[in-house]
């Protein structure tokens, strides 16, 4: 009897449906779901919004917000928006960020600090999802101010967007020095 039940639930003949994101080599993490209600003359109209992070685990990550009356549709819209808004992040040894950075959005502030090998991702749920999608393996973070996932996600992305490698900074400085010496 127990064997019959196991055979019915496992379904080895049925293949798992592969999403468009998996085909493109991307991973996604659901960060937040919110159910909203609009009160109208005829009653309440319910809707959903979802915040999703999408990345390739190699230094590219994007975040999207999707709104719809059905939850799966809201998640799909959020994934599409996240894929379109992907940014590249400079990584050191393909594991951590190059320097300390502060991201701000609204009342939310997120501090991102590089960490030594083996530290792992020390972060809250919203920031952790973004770091995992980006492929950052060692980082220390602290979220201050707002704990609203929308603001925390925006602040994290703002911080990641502002990251630069030391080579680029030295290039800027050399160009500025060269300009000053030719102007004088």
N, C-alpha and C positions, 0 to 999 in steps of 0.2 A: 504493500500500500504506500509506504513512504517513498519507494523508488518511483512509482507512477507520478506522485506529486512533484518530485525533483525533476523528472523528465519534462513535465509540462511547463514548469517555471523557467528552466534554464534556456530552452529553445536554441540549441546549437545550430539549427538550420537557418535561423534568422540573423541577418547581418545588421550591425549597428549603422545608423545613418551618419555619414560624415558631413559635417557642416562646411560652409564656404571658408570659414576662418581656418579650420584644420587643414583644408586643402592648400591654403596659402601659407601654411607653416606658422600660423599665429595662435597665441593662446589668449584666452579671455577670462576675466574674473568679474563676477557680479559684486559690486561694492555696496549698493543700497537700493532698496525698493520702497516706494512710498505710495500709499493709497490715499487719494484725495477725493473729496465729495463736494459737489456743487449743488446747493439746494435751490431748486426751481419750483415753480408753481405746481408742477406735476409730481413733485417728490425729489428724491436725491439722485443725482447722476454721479456714478463712481468712475474714477479714472485712475490710472497708474503712471508713475514715472520711475525710471530705473537709471542708475549710474553704473557704467561698465568701463573697465580698463581693458585694452587690447594691446598686445605687444608680441615681438618675435623672440624675446629672451636673449637678444644679442645687441641691445642698446637702442631699440626703437620702441616707443610706447605712445599711446593715445588714449584719451578719455572722452566718453560721450554720454549725453543725456538723451533719453528717449521718453516720449509721452504718448500714451494711447489709452483706449478704453479697455483693452485686453492686455494682460501682463506679458504674454509671449511676444506680442507685437511691440510693446514698449522696449523689451530687452533687445529685440532684433534691430529696432531703430537706433538704440543706444550703441550697439555694436557697429552699425554702419557709420554713425557719426564719429565714433572712436577711431575706426580705421582711416577715415578721411583726415582726422586731425593728428596723425602720428608725427612725432618729432624724434630726431636723433639725439642721443645722449652720449657725451664722451665718457668712456670707461677706462679705468686704470687696471691693467692685467685682466680685463674682462670680468671683474668682480666687484669693484667699488667706484665711487665718484672721485673726481680729482681734488676737490677742495670743499671746505665748509661753505654752506649757502643758506640763505634765509628766504623763504617764499611767503608772500603775504597775499591774502584775498579776503576782502571784507574785514571781519573781526578775527579771522583765523590766521595764525602764523605757524609755519612748519620749519623747524631747523633740521637740516640734513648734514651729517658729518661722515667723512670717510672712516672706515674701520679696518683693523688689521685682519689678516687671513684667519678664518675660522670663527669669527665673531657671529656671523649670521645677520639676519635682518631683524633689528630691534626696532619695532614700529607697531603702531596701532593698526586696526583692520583696514582702513581706507588706504593709508600710506603703504602698508605691506602688500596689498593687491597690486598697486602701481609698480612697486620695486620688483616684485616677482615677474610681472609681465615685461618689465624692462630688462630683466636678466641681471639685476644688481644683487650680489650674493652677500656682501658684507657692508653694512651701513648702520649708523646710529641715527635715530630720528627722535624729535620731540615735537608734539603738536601742542600749541598754546592758544588761548583765547577760545574761539568757537570750536565746539566739537560736532558741529553740523557736517555730515559727510560731504556735502556739496562744496562748502568753503574749504574744508581740509584738502579735498582733491584738487581744487583750483589752486590753492597755495602750494601744494606739492609740485604740480605741473609748472607753476611759475618759477619755482626754485630750480627744477630740472632744466627748464628752458634757458636759465641764466648761467648754467655751467659752461666753463671754457677750459681748454687744456693749456698748460704752461707754454707750449710751443706757440700758440696763437697769441698769447699775451706778450711774449718776448718779441714776436713779429711786429705787433702794434707798436711796442716801445721803440724798437729799432727804426721803424718807419718815422716815428715822431722825432727821434733824435736826428735822423738824416735830414728831415725837413727843416728842423731848427738850424742845423749847421749850414744848410744851403741858403737860408733866408738871411743870415747874419752877415 
